[in-house]
Amino acid sequence: MAADRQARIDALLDRQDIVDCLTRFSRGMDRFDRSLFLSAFHDDATVAAGSFVGAPDALYAWASALHEGGQVATHHNLLNMTIDIDGDSAHAETYYLFVGRNRDESNWIAGGRYLDRLERRDGAWKIVLRTNMIEWSGLVPTLPLPFGDIADLHANGAPARDASDPSYLRPLVNRRTPHIPQ
């Protein structure tokens, strides 16, 4: 009984390490954090995404230039995940929803799936092969940003695509004036 329980705990820890790896990719791209992005891949990995097929460092250069030129903000949202682990190898299917605020003020939304083969090397789960299955895409109407007229909206920090983003601040503190809407 105890061995079965430990095996389940080990499987959950492996799964969480894989989820953390996949999240580093998305966060690294959205924050233009090259080292975080690359930490999701083994050095010899191959990625097939849109017109790109190549190594992770070249992917980062291509994708960050694409997003910098095209969008003022991006969200690579990870949704449903299926993770099959077999020893030090795993396969994952992750549904995603991409949303970008384009430089022309339009909003781009796309959905698909990341198909990944991962390996645990030196105790770390990382991607060795990724295929991006883009399944749909479109533009949605532009509306004003919610709460954009609040004077101290960004007193806790403004969204940024680099390490000045409030998500990097430690400790996170509130600098906004207390206010309860009526």
C-alpha positions, 0 to 999 in steps of 0.5 A: 500500500505504501509503495503504491502511494509513493508511486502515485506521489512520484507520478504527481510530482513528475506531472507538476514538473511537466506543467511547470515546464510548459508554463515557463514557455508561455510566461517566457514568451509573454514577458520576453524573458529569453532565459525563462523561455529557453528553460522549457527546452533541452538544448537539442530540442526541435520546434515546429510552429507555423512557418518556423522549424528549428531550435529553441534559441532560434524560435525565441528570436523569431517569435519575439520579433514577430510578437514585438513587431505585431502586438503590444501584449500577448497571452499564451494561455494553457488549457486542458492537458493530457500527460502520458509519462513512461519512465524518463519520457513523456508526451503531452497534449496541451490545448492553448488559447492565444490572445494578442493586442495588435499594434493597430488596436485590433485583437487577435485570438487563436486556438490550437494544441501543443504536442510535446515530447519531453524527457527527464535529463539530470532530474529536469523535465524539458521539451525535446520536440514540440509541434504547434497544431494551430486549429483556428484564428480570428480578429475580435472587435476592439473595445476600451480597456476595462477600468482604463479611466482609474487614476491609480490603476497602475500604481502597483505597476503597469503590465510590461513585456520584460522584467519590469512587469509587476509579476517579477516584484518581490514582495508584491505590495499594494500602492493603490489607495483603498477604495470600495466602489458604491 
